[in-house]
Amino acid sequence: MHEYDMILRLVLAAVLGMLIGLEREWRGQSAGLRTHTLVAIGSALVMVTNLYLFEKYAGRANMDPTRMAAQVVSGIGFLGAGTIMRYGANVRGLTTAASI
């Protein structure tokens, strides 16, 4: 993977995360621009790193490229679960958790 491909993927993730975050801020929701941008960039960075390492060490080391992806999903699920709050009989944050 070339450096330009990596940069393009990171920039695309940032732009798409910003679009989702802007929409959330316009609606006055809790997780907005910064949260969605950071989650998108962080996820893309881990996946780009995973692809780079897999290409670099292919054939020299026994690697499973899906392990890092599984950990990204687990980590983001943990972040999403932290946004769900219960107030008496009401539950808030389900849409925020799903958007993260």
MMTF fields as JSON, N, C-alpha, C and O atoms, coordinates in Angstrom:
{
  "mmtfVersion": "1.0.0",
  "mmtfProducer": "UNKNOWN",
  "numBonds": 399,
  "numAtoms": 400,
  "numGroups": 100,
  "numChains": 1,
  "numModels": 1,
  "chainsPerModel": [1],
  "groupsPerChain": [100],
  "chainIdList": ["A"],
  "bondAtomList": [4, 2, 8, 6, 12, 10, 16, 14, 20, 18, 24, 22, 28, 26, 32, 30, 36, 34, 40, 38, 44, 42, 48, 46, 52, 50, 56, 54, 60, 58, 64, 62, 68, 66, 72, 70, 76, 74, 80, 78, 84, 82, 88, 86, 92, 90, 96, 94, 100, 98, 104, 102, 108, 106, 112, 110, 116, 114, 120, 118, 124, 122, 128, 126, 132, 130, 136, 134, 140, 138, 144, 142, 148, 146, 152, 150, 156, 154, 160, 158, 164, 162, 168, 166, 172, 170, 176, 174, 180, 178, 184, 182, 188, 186, 192, 190, 196, 194, 200, 198, 204, 202, 208, 206, 212, 210, 216, 214, 220, 218, 224, 222, 228, 226, 232, 230, 236, 234, 240, 238, 244, 242, 248, 246, 252, 250, 256, 254, 260, 258, 264, 262, 268, 266, 272, 270, 276, 274, 280, 278, 284, 282, 288, 286, 292, 290, 296, 294, 300, 298, 304, 302, 308, 306, 312, 310, 316, 314, 320, 318, 324, 322, 328, 326, 332, 330, 336, 334, 340, 338, 344, 342, 348, 346, 352, 350, 356, 354, 360, 358, 364, 362, 368, 366, 372, 370, 376, 374, 380, 378, 384, 382, 388, 386, 392, 390, 396, 394],
  "bondOrderList": [1, 1, 1, 1, 1, 1, 1, 1, 1, 1, 1, 1, 1, 1, 1, 1, 1, 1, 1, 1, 1, 1, 1, 1, 1, 1, 1, 1, 1, 1, 1, 1, 1, 1, 1, 1, 1, 1, 1, 1, 1, 1, 1, 1, 1, 1, 1, 1, 1, 1, 1, 1, 1, 1, 1, 1, 1, 1, 1, 1, 1, 1, 1, 1, 1, 1, 1, 1, 1, 1, 1, 1, 1, 1, 1, 1, 1, 1, 1, 1, 1, 1, 1, 1, 1, 1, 1, 1, 1, 1, 1, 1, 1, 1, 1, 1, 1, 1, 1],
  "groupList": [{"groupName": "MET", "atomNameList": ["N", "CA", "C", "O"], "elementList": ["N", "C", "C", "O"], "formalChargeList": [0, 0, 0, 0], "bondAtomList": [1, 0, 2, 1, 3, 2], "bondOrderList": [1, 1, 2], "singleLetterCode": "M", "chemCompType": "L-PEPTIDE LINKING"}, {"groupName": "HIS", "atomNameList": ["N", "CA", "C", "O"], "elementList": ["N", "C", "C", "O"], "formalChargeList": [0, 0, 0, 0], "bondAtomList": [1, 0, 2, 1, 3, 2], "bondOrderList": [1, 1, 2], "singleLetterCode": "H", "chemCompType": "L-PEPTIDE LINKING"}, {"groupName": "GLU", "atomNameList": ["N", "CA", "C", "O"], "elementList": ["N", "C", "C", "O"], "formalChargeList": [0, 0, 0, 0], "bondAtomList": [1, 0, 2, 1, 3, 2], "bondOrderList": [1, 1, 2], "singleLetterCode": "E", "chemCompType": "L-PEPTIDE LINKING"}, {"groupName": "TYR", "atomNameList": ["N", "CA", "C", "O"], "elementList": ["N", "C", "C", "O"], "formalChargeList": [0, 0, 0, 0], "bondAtomList": [1, 0, 2, 1, 3, 2], "bondOrderList": [1, 1, 2], "singleLetterCode": "Y", "chemCompType": "L-PEPTIDE LINKING"}, {"groupName": "ASP", "atomNameList": ["N", "CA", "C", "O"], "elementList": ["N", "C", "C", "O"], "formalChargeList": [0, 0, 0, 0], "bondAtomList": [1, 0, 2, 1, 3, 2], "bondOrderList": [1, 1, 2], "singleLetterCode": "D", "chemCompType": "L-PEPTIDE LINKING"}, {"groupName": "ILE", "atomNameList": ["N", "CA", "C", "O"], "elementList": ["N", "C", "C", "O"], "formalChargeList": [0, 0, 0, 0], "bondAtomList": [1, 0, 2, 1, 3, 2], "bondOrderList": [1, 1, 2], "singleLetterCode": "I", "chemCompType": "L-PEPTIDE LINKING"}, {"groupName": "LEU", "atomNameList": ["N", "CA", "C", "O"], "elementList": ["N", "C", "C", "O"], "formalChargeList": [0, 0, 0, 0], "bondAtomList": [1, 0, 2, 1, 3, 2], "bondOrderList": [1, 1, 2], "singleLetterCode": "L", "chemCompType": "L-PEPTIDE LINKING"}, {"groupName": "ARG", "atomNameList": ["N", "CA", "C", "O"], "elementList": ["N", "C", "C", "O"], "formalChargeList": [0, 0, 0, 0], "bondAtomList": [1, 0, 2, 1, 3, 2], "bondOrderList": [1, 1, 2], "singleLetterCode": "R", "chemCompType": "L-PEPTIDE LINKING"}, {"groupName": "VAL", "atomNameList": ["N", "CA", "C", "O"], "elementList": ["N", "C", "C", "O"], "formalChargeList": [0, 0, 0, 0], "bondAtomList": [1, 0, 2, 1, 3, 2], "bondOrderList": [1, 1, 2], "singleLetterCode": "V", "chemCompType": "L-PEPTIDE LINKING"}, {"groupName": "ALA", "atomNameList": ["N", "CA", "C", "O"], "elementList": ["N", "C", "C", "O"], "formalChargeList": [0, 0, 0, 0], "bondAtomList": [1, 0, 2, 1, 3, 2], "bondOrderList": [1, 1, 2], "singleLetterCode": "A", "chemCompType": "L-PEPTIDE LINKING"}, {"groupName": "GLY", "atomNameList": ["N", "CA", "C", "O"], "elementList": ["N", "C", "C", "O"], "formalChargeList": [0, 0, 0, 0], "bondAtomList": [1, 0, 2, 1, 3, 2], "bondOrderList": [1, 1, 2], "singleLetterCode": "G", "chemCompType": "PEPTIDE LINKING"}, {"groupName": "TRP", "atomNameList": ["N", "CA", "C", "O"], "elementList": ["N", "C", "C", "O"], "formalChargeList": [0, 0, 0, 0], "bondAtomList": [1, 0, 2, 1, 3, 2], "bondOrderList": [1, 1, 2], "singleLetterCode": "W", "chemCompType": "L-PEPTIDE LINKING"}, {"groupName": "GLN", "atomNameList": ["N", "CA", "C", "O"], "elementList": ["N", "C", "C", "O"], "formalChargeList": [0, 0, 0, 0], "bondAtomList": [1, 0, 2, 1, 3, 2], "bondOrderList": [1, 1, 2], "singleLetterCode": "Q", "chemCompType": "L-PEPTIDE LINKING"}, {"groupName": "SER", "atomNameList": ["N", "CA", "C", "O"], "elementList": ["N", "C", "C", "O"], "formalChargeList": [0, 0, 0, 0], "bondAtomList": [1, 0, 2, 1, 3, 2], "bondOrderList": [1, 1, 2], "singleLetterCode": "S", "chemCompType": "L-PEPTIDE LINKING"}, {"groupName": "THR", "atomNameList": ["N", "CA", "C", "O"], "elementList": ["N", "C", "C", "O"], "formalChargeList": [0, 0, 0, 0], "bondAtomList": [1, 0, 2, 1, 3, 2], "bondOrderList": [1, 1, 2], "singleLetterCode": "T", "chemCompType": "L-PEPTIDE LINKING"}, {"groupName": "ASN", "atomNameList": ["N", "CA", "C", "O"], "elementList": ["N", "C", "C", "O"], "formalChargeList": [0, 0, 0, 0], "bondAtomList": [1, 0, 2, 1, 3, 2], "bondOrderList": [1, 1, 2], "singleLetterCode": "N", "chemCompType": "L-PEPTIDE LINKING"}, {"groupName": "PHE", "atomNameList": ["N", "CA", "C", "O"], "elementList": ["N", "C", "C", "O"], "formalChargeList": [0, 0, 0, 0], "bondAtomList": [1, 0, 2, 1, 3, 2], "bondOrderList": [1, 1, 2], "singleLetterCode": "F", "chemCompType": "L-PEPTIDE LINKING"}, {"groupName": "LYS", "atomNameList": ["N", "CA", "C", "O"], "elementList": ["N", "C", "C", "O"], "formalChargeList": [0, 0, 0, 0], "bondAtomList": [1, 0, 2, 1, 3, 2], "bondOrderList": [1, 1, 2], "singleLetterCode": "K", "chemCompType": "L-PEPTIDE LINKING"}, {"groupName": "PRO", "atomNameList": ["N", "CA", "C", "O"], "elementList": ["N", "C", "C", "O"], "formalChargeList": [0, 0, 0, 0], "bondAtomList": [1, 0, 2, 1, 3, 2], "bondOrderList": [1, 1, 2], "singleLetterCode": "P", "chemCompType": "L-PEPTIDE LINKING"}],
  "groupTypeList": [0, 1, 2, 3, 4, 0, 5, 6, 7, 6, 8, 6, 9, 9, 8, 6, 10, 0, 6, 5, 10, 6, 2, 7, 2, 11, 7, 10, 12, 13, 9, 10, 6, 7, 14, 1, 14, 6, 8, 9, 5, 10, 13, 9, 6, 8, 0, 8, 14, 15, 6, 3, 6, 16, 2, 17, 3, 9, 10, 7, 9, 15, 0, 4, 18, 14, 7, 0, 9, 9, 12, 8, 8, 13, 10, 5, 10, 16, 6, 10, 9, 10, 14, 5, 0, 7, 3, 10, 9, 15, 8, 7, 10, 6, 14, 14, 9, 9, 13, 5],
  "groupIdList": [1, 2, 3, 4, 5, 6, 7, 8, 9, 10, 11, 12, 13, 14, 15, 16, 17, 18, 19, 20, 21, 22, 23, 24, 25, 26, 27, 28, 29, 30, 31, 32, 33, 34, 35, 36, 37, 38, 39, 40, 41, 42, 43, 44, 45, 46, 47, 48, 49, 50, 51, 52, 53, 54, 55, 56, 57, 58, 59, 60, 61, 62, 63, 64, 65, 66, 67, 68, 69, 70, 71, 72, 73, 74, 75, 76, 77, 78, 79, 80, 81, 82, 83, 84, 85, 86, 87, 88, 89, 90, 91, 92, 93, 94, 95, 96, 97, 98, 99, 100],
  "secStructList": [7, 7, 2, 2, 2, 2, 2, 2, 2, 2, 2, 2, 2, 2, 2, 2, 2, 2, 2, 2, 2, 2, 2, 2, 2, 2, 6, 6, 7, 1, 1, 7, 2, 2, 2, 2, 2, 2, 2, 2, 2, 2, 2, 2, 2, 2, 2, 2, 2, 2, 2, 2, 2, 2, 2, 2, 6, 5, 6, 6, 5, 7, 7, 7, 6, 2, 2, 2, 2, 2, 2, 2, 2, 2, 2, 2, 2, 2, 2, 2, 2, 2, 6, 7, 3, 3, 3, 6, 6, 3, 3, 3, 7, 2, 2, 2, 2, 2, 2, 7],
  "xCoordList": [0.849, 0.0, 0.897, 1.811, 0.638, 1.418, 0.982, -0.113, 1.868, 1.568, 0.355, -0.428, 0.203, -0.938, -2.255, -3.257, -2.25, -3.454, -3.808, -4.976, -2.785, -3.019, -3.59, -4.562, -2.976, -3.434, -4.85, -5.677, -5.129, -6.466, -7.512, -8.588, -7.208, -8.159, -8.388, -9.515, -7.324, -7.47, -8.262, -9.11, -7.99, -8.717, -10.185, -11.068, -10.447, -11.829, -12.569, -13.73, -11.912, -12.533, -12.824, -13.88, -11.89, -12.094, -13.279, -14.11, -13.36, -14.456, -15.801, -16.762, -15.874, -17.146, -17.529, -18.703, -16.538, -16.813, -17.295, -18.179, -16.704, -17.134, -18.567, -19.34, -18.922, -20.29, -21.309, -22.34, -21.017, -21.925, -21.967, -23.036, -20.795, -20.738, -21.45, -22.104, -21.337, -22.046, -23.555, -24.275, -24.016, -25.46, -25.928, -27.012, -25.127, -25.485, -25.483, -26.344, -24.521, -24.489, -25.652, -26.215, -26.029, -27.18, -28.447, -29.33, -28.541, -29.725, -29.595, -30.528, -28.452, -28.262, -28.031, -28.353, -27.489, -27.231, -25.889, -25.064, -25.682, -24.509, -23.187, -22.253, -23.068, -21.811, -21.853, -22.698, -20.928, -20.983, -19.773, -19.267, -19.319, -18.266, -16.958, -16.412, -16.457, -15.167, -15.213, -14.3, -16.268, -16.365, -16.374, -15.599, -17.243, -17.354, -16.102, -15.701, -15.496, -14.271, -13.146, -12.438, -12.977, -11.911, -12.128, -11.176, -13.361, -13.652, -13.366, -12.784, -13.771, -13.547, -12.058, -11.589, -11.313, -9.875, -9.145, -8.275, -9.49, -8.847, -9.079, -8.156, -10.302, -10.611, -9.876, -9.324, -9.874, -9.172, -7.675, -7.032, -7.112, -5.68, -5.297, -4.277, -6.091, -5.806, -5.895, -5.06, -6.894, -7.044, -5.945, -5.469, -5.537, -4.446, -3.139, -2.359, -2.908, -1.727, -1.753, -0.733, -2.924, -3.083, -2.74, -2.01, -3.258, -2.956, -1.47, -0.884, -0.871, 0.55, 1.4, 2.295, 1.118, 1.886, 1.685, 2.624, 0.456, 0.191, 0.952, 1.495, 0.992, 1.747, 3.25, 3.956, 3.73, 5.165, 5.693, 6.784, 4.932, 5.405, 4.725, 4.79, 4.086, 3.427, 4.474, 5.47, 4.243, 5.156, 6.285, 6.898, 6.581, 7.662, 7.158, 7.901, 5.905, 5.335, 3.925, 3.237, 3.519, 2.17, 1.229, 1.136, 0.532, -0.32, -1.757, -2.034, -2.651, -4.073, -4.555, -4.67, -4.837, -5.194, -6.55, -6.861, -7.348, -8.673, -8.665, -9.663, -7.574, -7.55, -7.651, -8.387, -6.923, -6.997, -8.375, -8.88, -8.987, -10.336, -11.324, -12.216, -11.17, -12.058, -11.902, -12.88, -10.683, -10.458, -11.006, -11.454, -10.978, -11.577, -13.083, -13.652, -13.711, -15.158, -15.473, -16.44, -14.678, -14.895, -14.723, -15.523, -13.682, -13.427, -14.503, -14.914, -14.964, -16.017, -17.334, -18.128, -17.57, -18.76, -18.729, -19.762, -17.546, -17.38, -17.679, -18.341, -17.193, -17.481, -18.976, -19.545, -19.604, -21.039, -21.848, -22.829, -21.441, -22.175, -22.093, -23.01, -21.0, -20.852, -21.757, -21.934, -22.333, -23.215, -24.668, -25.491, -24.994, -26.38, -26.602, -25.901, -27.579, -27.9, -29.369, -30.228, -29.634, -31.014, -31.428, -30.752, -32.544, -33.113, -34.503, -35.478, -34.593, -35.882, -36.384, -35.738, -37.538, -38.106, -37.62, -37.904, -36.891, -36.42, -34.98, -34.157, -34.702, -33.353, -32.935, -33.654, -31.756, -31.26, -29.905, -29.153, -29.604, -28.289, -28.217, -27.131, -29.33, -29.297, -28.886, -28.1, -29.412, -29.043, -27.59, -26.888, -27.137, -25.736, -24.828, -23.804, -25.175, -24.381, -24.347, -23.303, -25.465, -25.507, -24.698, -24.075, -24.7, -23.949, -22.443, -21.665, -22.041, -20.606, -20.207, -19.045],
  "yCoordList": [-1.171, 0.0, 1.237, 1.349, 2.136, 3.359, 4.383, 4.308, 5.337, 6.381, 7.205, 7.637, 7.419, 8.197, 7.484, 8.122, 6.163, 5.392, 5.516, 5.668, 5.45, 5.569, 6.942, 7.053, 7.977, 9.335, 9.546, 10.156, 9.045, 9.171, 8.493, 9.048, 7.318, 6.605, 7.34, 7.407, 7.89, 8.628, 9.923, 10.272, 10.622, 11.861, 11.56, 12.277, 10.515, 10.129, 9.751, 10.122, 9.019, 8.67, 9.926, 10.031, 10.88, 12.127, 12.904, 13.401, 13.011, 13.772, 13.116, 13.798, 11.8, 11.114, 11.183, 11.351, 11.053, 11.209, 12.608, 12.786, 13.612, 14.997, 15.217, 15.912, 14.629, 14.787, 14.208, 14.823, 13.037, 12.428, 13.273, 13.509, 13.73, 14.557, 15.888, 16.345, 16.518, 17.78, 17.594, 18.412, 16.517, 16.24, 16.029, 16.478, 15.357, 15.12, 16.431, 16.639, 17.314, 18.591, 19.48, 20.164, 19.486, 20.29, 19.853, 20.67, 18.594, 18.081, 18.185, 17.838, 18.657, 18.862, 17.586, 17.526, 16.579, 15.314, 15.348, 16.23, 14.372, 14.423, 14.18, 14.958, 13.154, 12.88, 13.627, 13.362, 14.563, 15.417, 15.299, 14.206, 16.436, 16.522, 15.886, 15.029, 16.287, 15.769, 14.272, 13.538, 13.824, 12.407, 11.538, 10.586, 11.854, 11.029, 11.126, 10.142, 12.299, 12.443, 11.611, 10.91, 11.684, 10.922, 9.419, 8.668, 8.978, 7.55, 7.075, 6.008, 7.861, 7.482, 7.449, 6.501, 8.473, 8.513, 7.396, 6.736, 7.189, 6.127, 4.749, 3.939, 4.487, 3.189, 3.016, 1.952, 4.059, 3.978, 3.81, 3.066, 4.485, 4.375, 2.964, 2.441, 2.349, 0.978, 0.035, -0.858, 0.22, -0.668, -0.453, -1.417, 0.792, 1.065, 0.469, -0.103, 0.603, 0.001, -1.512, -2.135, -2.096, -3.535, -3.985, -4.959, -3.288, -3.636, -3.486, -4.331, -2.421, -2.185, -3.304, -3.836, -3.654, -4.707, -6.057, -6.842, -6.324, -7.596, -7.705, -8.761, -6.605, -6.613, -6.714, -7.402, -6.034, -6.006, -7.351, -7.766, -8.029, -9.275, -10.518, -11.584, -10.408, -11.557, -12.611, -12.309, -13.818, -14.909, -15.06, -16.125, -14.023, -14.098, -14.368, -14.856, -14.053, -14.257, -14.804, -14.526, -15.571, -16.125, -15.061, -14.882, -14.355, -13.241, -13.484, -14.083, -13.007, -13.046, -11.596, -10.911, -11.122, -9.705, -9.336, -8.15, -10.293, -9.972, -9.689, -9.206, -9.976, -9.767, -8.3, -7.948, -7.45, -6.023, -5.464, -4.62, -5.924, -5.473, -5.873, -5.099, -7.063, -7.507, -6.642, -6.365, -6.218, -5.368, -3.964, -3.331, -3.47, -2.166, -2.229, -1.324, -3.275, -3.438, -3.525, -2.919, -4.266, -4.377, -3.035, -2.671, -2.311, -1.014, 0.009, 0.748, 0.062, 1.014, 0.611, 1.47, -0.685, -1.148, -0.721, -0.37, -0.751, -0.295, 1.198, 1.624, 1.996, 3.432, 3.689, 4.533, 2.961, 3.121, 2.75, 3.417, 1.69, 1.262, 2.312, 2.436, 3.064, 4.117, 5.304, 6.114, 5.434, 6.571, 6.284, 7.199, 5.042, 4.679, 4.94, 4.387, 5.785, 6.143, 5.847, 5.96, 5.477, 5.212, 6.257, 6.468, 6.904, 7.905, 7.433, 7.691, 6.749, 6.216, 5.187, 4.163, 5.461, 4.543, 4.851, 4.097, 5.953, 6.36, 5.913, 5.887, 5.566, 5.211, 6.201, 6.403, 6.821, 7.797, 7.348, 6.671, 7.723, 7.457, 6.27, 5.924, 5.646, 4.478, 4.873, 4.171, 5.991, 6.438, 6.89, 6.654, 7.532, 7.941, 6.726, 6.728, 5.699, 4.476, 3.826, 3.34, 3.818, 3.225, 4.047, 3.482, 5.356, 6.178, 6.056, 6.144, 5.858, 5.655, 4.306, 3.915],
  "zCoordList": [0.0, 0.0, 0.0, 0.817, -0.894, -1.006, 0.033, 0.59, 0.276, 1.257, 0.842, 1.688, -0.468, -0.946, -0.667, -0.347, -0.79, -0.475, 0.996, 1.354, 1.847, 3.293, 3.635, 4.381, 3.084, 3.364, 2.844, 3.521, 1.648, 1.081, 1.963, 2.188, 2.455, 3.317, 4.628, 5.117, 5.196, 6.452, 6.244, 7.066, 5.162, 4.885, 4.597, 5.067, 3.836, 3.552, 4.825, 4.999, 5.715, 6.996, 7.81, 8.434, 7.805, 8.551, 7.994, 8.754, 6.68, 6.063, 6.349, 6.703, 6.197, 6.456, 7.936, 8.267, 8.827, 10.252, 10.588, 11.426, 9.924, 10.14, 9.669, 10.329, 8.531, 8.036, 9.009, 9.28, 9.527, 10.506, 11.769, 12.332, 12.212, 13.419, 13.269, 14.206, 12.109, 11.877, 11.931, 12.502, 11.333, 11.365, 12.802, 13.175, 13.597, 15.002, 15.792, 16.647, 15.512, 16.223, 15.836, 16.691, 14.552, 14.12, 14.831, 15.089, 15.142, 15.844, 17.363, 18.086, 17.851, 19.285, 20.066, 21.252, 19.441, 20.115, 20.834, 20.597, 21.717, 22.598, 21.874, 22.064, 21.066, 20.356, 19.032, 18.178, 18.878, 17.693, 16.804, 16.55, 16.338, 15.331, 15.793, 15.098, 16.935, 17.392, 17.663, 17.284, 18.313, 18.658, 17.418, 17.32, 16.469, 15.272, 14.39, 13.769, 14.339, 13.557, 14.158, 13.435, 15.467, 16.118, 16.016, 15.803, 16.164, 16.039, 14.613, 14.418, 13.624, 12.227, 11.889, 11.259, 12.302, 12.012, 12.758, 12.19, 14.003, 14.787, 14.192, 14.106, 13.784, 13.166, 11.845, 11.565, 11.043, 9.758, 9.964, 9.223, 10.952, 11.211, 11.628, 11.178, 12.473, 12.886, 11.694, 11.551, 10.838, 9.687, 8.648, 8.049, 8.429, 7.494, 8.029, 7.268, 9.321, 9.936, 9.79, 9.496, 9.998, 9.851, 8.434, 8.252, 7.437, 6.048, 5.737, 5.061, 6.225, 5.985, 6.594, 5.938, 7.844, 8.505, 7.835, 7.708, 7.407, 6.75, 5.435, 5.113, 4.671, 3.414, 3.655, 2.918, 4.677, 4.94, 5.421, 5.03, 6.257, 6.851, 6.277, 6.889, 5.138, 4.512, 4.152, 3.496, 4.579, 4.292, 5.287, 5.355, 6.065, 7.048, 8.453, 9.305, 8.69, 10.016, 9.86, 8.877, 10.828, 10.825, 11.384, 12.598, 10.49, 10.903, 10.481, 9.442, 11.31, 10.994, 10.884, 11.901, 9.673, 9.516, 10.097, 10.209, 10.462, 10.992, 12.493, 13.028, 13.173, 14.623, 15.01, 15.932, 14.315, 14.641, 14.335, 15.075, 13.258, 12.923, 14.014, 14.36, 14.548, 15.625, 16.867, 17.561, 17.146, 18.32, 18.115, 19.072, 16.892, 16.595, 16.848, 17.458, 16.388, 16.595, 18.08, 18.541, 18.831, 20.273, 20.979, 21.841, 20.609, 21.245, 20.955, 21.85, 19.723, 19.378, 20.022, 20.405, 20.143, 20.862, 22.319, 22.889, 22.925, 24.301, 24.421, 25.368, 23.463, 23.467, 23.31, 24.003, 22.4, 22.172, 23.397, 23.725, 24.074, 25.273, 26.376, 27.187, 26.407, 27.414, 27.192, 28.102, 26.021, 25.749, 26.103, 26.108, 26.396, 26.731, 28.213, 29.06, 28.521, 29.897, 30.192, 29.318, 31.41, 31.825, 32.846, 33.852, 32.571, 33.47, 33.87, 33.165, 34.991, 35.416, 34.422, 34.196, 33.83, 32.844, 31.429, 30.499, 31.262, 29.933, 29.693, 30.608, 28.454, 28.042, 26.96, 25.982, 27.146, 26.176, 25.655, 26.356, 24.436, 23.881, 22.94, 22.476, 22.649, 21.754, 20.339, 19.703, 19.842, 18.502, 18.471, 17.487, 19.531, 19.623, 19.618, 18.934, 20.355, 20.388, 19.003, 18.568, 18.329, 16.995, 15.991, 15.092, 16.133, 15.181, 15.402, 14.453, 16.632, 16.91, 16.374, 16.491]
}
